[in-house]
Amino acid sequence: MAHPTRLFHEPKEIENIWNDFKMSLIERSKVWEKIQYVGKDGTKRIDNPKIPLTFEGFKIYCRIHYGEIEQYFTNQDKYYTKFIDICSRIKEEIRDDQIIGGMLGFYNPSITQRLNNLVDKQEQTIKKEQPLFGSKEEEEDE
């Protein structure tokens, strides 16, 4: 059963929008120009950084151009079951982009780790022993 106000009827529609969103990031990267002067003559070079894929960015893009898309990813009221595969693939592609970008140093590795629950959890215990009564250290303090 389909939701009566469904925006998209086929998974291919969301896949097309996803591809459009990724292309829009190339245009959006021009806002974040990085100007460098390279070589002995200081030749000006302008680079446009790769903008990371984010789920939030995709939702905003959809909201502006099409409408709310969150329900497709949460399968709200089980109306969106046939979209599970494409929605899973989109989330996996976002995560893959962020992890690889972080590992290669294009994105902040610390933020990438936190966004993707990849934090290295280490427990450190500091043990301080009390000096024995009447010890040499205690005599020196007096």
N, C-alpha and C positions, 0 to 999 in steps of 0.2 A: 504494500500500500504506500502510495506517495503522499507526501505532505501537500496540502492544498495550495500553499503559497510558495512552493519550491522554486528557487531561482534557476537551478540547473536540473536537467532531466537525464543526462548521460555523463558518465565519468570523463569521457573525452573532452567535454566542455571545460571541466575543471583543469584537466591536463593542459589544454590550450591556454587558459588564463594563467596557469603556473608558468608556462613558457613565455608568455607576454610579460609577466612580472619580472622574470629573470632578465629579459631584454631591456626592460625599463630601468634596471639597476645600472646598466652601462651608461645610459643617458644621465641618470642621477649622479653617477660618479664624477661628472664634469663639474659639479658644484664643489667637490672636494679636491680641486687641483693641487698638485704638489709641484712647486717650482724649484728647480735645482739648477745650479750653475756648475757645469762639469768641464774638465779638461783644463789645460794651461791657459787657454784663452777665455775660460769661463762662459762657454756656450750655454745659452739658456735652454733648458729642457723641461717640458711640462708633462707630468705623468698624472693620469687619473687612476686612483687606487681602485682595486676590486672591492666592491661593497659586499660584505658577508650576507649570505642568505639568512633571514630570520623569519620565524613563524609570525611574529608580530608585524613585521613589514608586509608579509603576504596578506594578512588579515586587513591591514589598513588599505592596501592597494585594492583589495576586493570591495571593501566598504565604500571607497570613493567611486569606483567604476561600476560596481554591480549590486552590492548589498552585503549583508552579513553572511559570513561563510562558516562561522564557528560550529554551527549545528551539524555540518557535514563531517567534521572531524570528531565530534563527540557522539555521532549517530543518535542524536536527540530523538527520543521516543521510538527508536528503531525504524524511523522513516528513511534513513539514509544508508542502509546496509550495502547497497550495490556500489557505494562510494568508498568503502573501507580500504580497498586495495590502492586506489590512487591517493587517498589521504595518507595512508601509511608510507607510500613511496615518497611523497612530498616531505613528510617529517624526517624520513631517513636521509633524503638528499640534503636537507638543511643541516642535519647533524653531521653528516659526512663532510660537507663543505666547511663547517666550523672547526671540526677536529683537524682536518688536513691543513686548513689555513693557520690554525694555532700551532701545529707541529712544525710547519715550514716557516713560522715567524711572520706571516703576513697579518695575522690577527693577534691580539693580545692573548698569550697562552693562558694566563691566569683567569681571564674572563671566560675564555672558551671552556676551560675546565669546569668552572662553576656553572655555566649555562647548560652543560651536558652531564652534570653530576659525575665528573671524572676526578674529583678531588682526592688527592693521596692522603688518606687519614692515617696519621701516625700518632701513637700515644707515647708521650714522654713523661717519665716519672722522675721527679727530683727528690732524692732522699738525703736529708741532712740529719746526721747523727748528733745527739746531745753528748757533750763531753762528760766523762765520768766524774763524780764528786771527788774532789781532792786531786784532780789530775794536774799535770804540769801546766796546761793552758790556763786553768782556773787560778793557780797560784800566781802566774805572771800578771793576770788582770788586777790583782789586789794591790 
